[in-house]
Amino acid sequence: MNTNFSSILRASQPARRLLLCGLALVPVLTACGGGSAQVCPESNEPYLASRDNPPLQVPDGMAQPDRSEALTIPEAKPAAGSGRTSCLDEPPSYFRSAGTMARSPEEVVASWAQAWANREADAVIDLYSTSFTAPTDSAGSSAWLEQRREQVATGPVPDSMVEGLRVEPDGADRRVVSFVQKFGANSLRKELVLVREEGSWRIVAENVVEVE
């Protein structure tokens, strides 16, 4: 020990510091169990006193999951006995497209005006009855409808909505619908006669009442 102390005194100042620190650690390591049965006292660390979490509370009717393995997602079960292939049997009336049959005279006129504004010539012609009568004798019904088809495809575009719509009954399966159709600054007061054919209303006659 005297020899070691003499060596410390002869060493440089940085070396003396290292040697003194090493000598100071010797009793600490001995007390913590360095080669003996003694252990360092436990410090106040929460993880040293941790316990298992309580079991997962599972609602009645459900199986307790095995937390030692990855959870499996159950497969989706098809609806039993529904037989449905879509959310709706038919779309709402305000979703209009070519070939869609409206369910009321008001809807027929709305579909007719919307299809014309979209230049859907086929959709417009589909709303006319096979027994349609041309408003003038100078052209047959087929020729008049072909003129209407060309007018929808290439002529002036009307507003998509009509104004002042009125529906008057003319028998159980016949309705007279009057309204104003606008083409920009020009307006036409029209009258459509609709008949019920196989559950759908079709245009059987069309007349211009006056030009406004």
Phi and psi in degrees as a GROMACS rama.xvg file:
@    title "Ramachandran Plot"
@    xaxis  label "Phi"
@    yaxis  label "Psi"
@TYPE xy
-65.3356  -39.5846  ASN-2
-62.2304  -43.0405  THR-3
-63.7477  -41.9543  ASN-4
-64.2265  -38.7411  PHE-5
-63.9809  -38.3029  SER-6
-64.059  -37.2267  SER-7
-64.5474  -41.3376  ILE-8
-65.8639  -35.4835  LEU-9
-77.0639  -19.199  ARG-10
-73.9445  163.865  ALA-11
-70.4396  166.961  SER-12
-60.6651  -46.7346  GLN-13
-60.4092  -40.071  PRO-14
-66.6248  -39.3213  ALA-15
-59.5682  -40.7244  ARG-16
-61.1173  -43.531  ARG-17
-65.0612  -42.04  LEU-18
-66.1453  -40.2638  LEU-19
-65.7568  -38.9412  LEU-20
-64.0925  -39.1852  CYS-21
-64.5904  -40.568  GLY-22
-66.9567  -32.3956  LEU-23
-70.8995  -27.4747  ALA-24
-79.5258  -18.6532  LEU-25
-59.7817  -49.7129  VAL-26
-66.8408  -29.3045  PRO-27
-66.7062  -44.7185  VAL-28
-66.3985  -35.512  LEU-29
-65.2983  -39.7989  THR-30
-68.9762  -29.4964  ALA-31
-86.0157  6.88432  CYS-32
103.642  24.7088  GLY-33
-69.0278  87.3277  GLY-34
86.9462  3.48905  GLY-35
-125.238  -179.549  SER-36
-83.6923  -5.14072  ALA-37
-74.3977  147.206  GLN-38
-128.679  157.294  VAL-39
-70.8897  142.096  CYS-40
-63.8179  145.313  PRO-41
-68.4233  134.448  GLU-42
-86.2182  171.868  SER-43
-81.3397  73.4846  ASN-44
-109.171  126.521  GLU-45
-60.0407  -35.8553  PRO-46
-67.9244  -21.2531  TYR-47
-70.55  -21.9107  LEU-48
-113.226  21.7843  ALA-49
-70.087  152.739  SER-50
-129.848  165.386  ARG-51
-65.5151  145.434  ASP-52
-67.7867  151.015  ASN-53
-64.6049  156.788  PRO-54
-57.8459  146.219  PRO-55
-65.9513  130.682  LEU-56
-82.0993  114.729  GLN-57
-106.816  131.531  VAL-58
-60.0429  156.287  PRO-59
-59.9045  140.864  ASP-60
91.7827  -5.88608  GLY-61
-114.374  147.67  MET-62
-81.1848  146.889  ALA-63
-70.2233  122.646  GLN-64
-73.5298  151.564  PRO-65
-88.1787  104.8  ASP-66
-76.3518  -5.49074  ARG-67
-81.1678  -11.7134  SER-68
-126.416  166.207  GLU-69
-67.6181  141.219  ALA-70
-72.3099  142.075  LEU-71
-103.751  139.518  THR-72
-87.9633  124.308  ILE-73
-66.8863  149.466  PRO-74
-73.2603  146.35  GLU-75
-71.3217  135.881  ALA-76
-96.3429  132.005  LYS-77
-66.1426  152.204  PRO-78
-62.5844  129.248  ALA-79
-78.6218  121.537  ALA-80
67.5722  15.0717  GLY-81
-76.9252  -42.2886  SER-82
70.1287  9.59925  GLY-83
-91.5389  142.197  ARG-84
-112.322  -0.850925  THR-85
-150.531  166.462  SER-86
-71.518  -37.1903  CYS-87
-125.294  141.645  LEU-88
-66.7983  -34.0269  ASP-89
-152.722  148.597  GLU-90
-69.5373  157.505  PRO-91
-59.4883  156.916  PRO-92
-64.1291  -24.1734  SER-93
-80.985  -6.40815  TYR-94
-92.166  96.5068  PHE-95
-106.688  141.89  ARG-96
-152.732  171.93  SER-97
-60.2673  133.621  ALA-98
86.886  -2.7274  GLY-99
-84.1803  126.239  THR-100
-88.0654  124.049  MET-101
-76.6004  162.562  ALA-102
-105.215  -5.7739  ARG-103
-143.105  161.469  SER-104
-57.6055  -38.9347  PRO-105
-62.1292  -39.8589  GLU-106
-70.3397  -32.6804  GLU-107
-61.6582  -47.6829  VAL-108
-65.4723  -40.5197  VAL-109
-63.3322  -42.1174  ALA-110
-66.2083  -40.2613  SER-111
-61.7232  -46.918  TRP-112
-68.2816  -40.5909  ALA-113
-66.3168  -43.9853  GLN-114
-64.5167  -37.8134  ALA-115
-64.6012  -44.7369  TRP-116
-62.7288  -28.6446  ALA-117
-90.28  4.31722  ASN-118
57.9739  36.5235  ARG-119
-93.1774  82.6251  GLU-120
-61.4006  -42.4196  ALA-121
-63.1811  -39.6174  ASP-122
-65.2228  -36.0788  ALA-123
-66.2522  -48.5708  VAL-124
-65.7202  -32.0398  ILE-125
-63.6311  -20.7008  ASP-126
-85.0106  -3.23061  LEU-127
-92.149  145.963  TYR-128
-74.8636  152.859  SER-129
-67.4328  -17.5539  THR-130
-100.655  24.1325  SER-131
-60.9899  138.791  PHE-132
-110.909  124.877  THR-133
-63.5585  145.605  ALA-134
-70.111  -16.1348  PRO-135
-126.53  155.849  THR-136
-83.7636  -10.1833  ASP-137
-72.3339  -21.4371  SER-138
-133.189  141.349  ALA-139
-73.2184  170.716  GLY-140
-62.5464  -41.988  SER-141
-64.1838  -43.9932  SER-142
-65.3914  -39.5209  ALA-143
-64.7457  -41.4911  TRP-144
-67.0698  -33.3289  LEU-145
-67.884  -36.7437  GLU-146
-63.9732  -40.4646  GLN-147
-64.5074  -39.5332  ARG-148
-58.8548  -46.3613  ARG-149
-66.481  -37.2683  GLU-150
-63.2356  -41.7563  GLN-151
-65.8829  -40.1246  VAL-152
-75.3918  -33.8777  ALA-153
-127.805  -11.5581  THR-154
-85.5111  -171.223  GLY-155
-58.7522  145.833  PRO-156
-96.7544  123.031  VAL-157
-82.1156  170.866  PRO-158
-63.5117  150.401  ASP-159
-74.9981  -12.0215  SER-160
-127.13  143.514  MET-161
-94.9384  164.964  VAL-162
-120.256  152.449  GLU-163
61.4673  41.6362  GLY-164
-69.5422  129.254  LEU-165
-133.725  136.687  ARG-166
-121.352  125.327  VAL-167
-122.275  131.755  GLU-168
-71.7524  144.379  PRO-169
-137.79  58.8808  ASP-170
106.741  176.872  GLY-171
-68.3746  -36.6454  ALA-172
-121.006  34.6848  ASP-173
-146.199  133.913  ARG-174
-134.712  143.926  ARG-175
-111.052  119.432  VAL-176
-114.573  126.563  VAL-177
-118.721  147.674  SER-178
-169.246  175.437  PHE-179
-113.84  126.673  VAL-180
-110.853  127.447  GLN-181
-105.297  136.071  LYS-182
-119.292  82.7441  PHE-183
67.6796  -121.405  GLY-184
-81.8176  -13.4379  ALA-185
-94.5812  145.676  ASN-186
-131.888  142.586  SER-187
-124.073  128.612  LEU-188
-90.3647  118.85  ARG-189
-119.327  164.672  LYS-190
-138.269  121.994  GLU-191
-112.065  136.914  LEU-192
-106.094  124.729  VAL-193
-115.975  142.946  LEU-194
-126.145  153.001  VAL-195
-87.3304  123.697  ARG-196
-128.196  111.985  GLU-197
53.9828  42.8492  GLU-198
87.2201  -6.67553  GLY-199
-118.422  148.577  SER-200
-91.226  130.65  TRP-201
-126.129  153.596  ARG-202
-82.1807  121.391  ILE-203
-108.233  -14.4841  VAL-204
-156.766  149.67  ALA-205
-144.545  132.876  GLU-206
-141.109  145.681  ASN-207
-93.564  117.625  VAL-208
-77.8944  -47.297  VAL-209
-161.361  159.816  GLU-210
-103.771  129.314  VAL-211
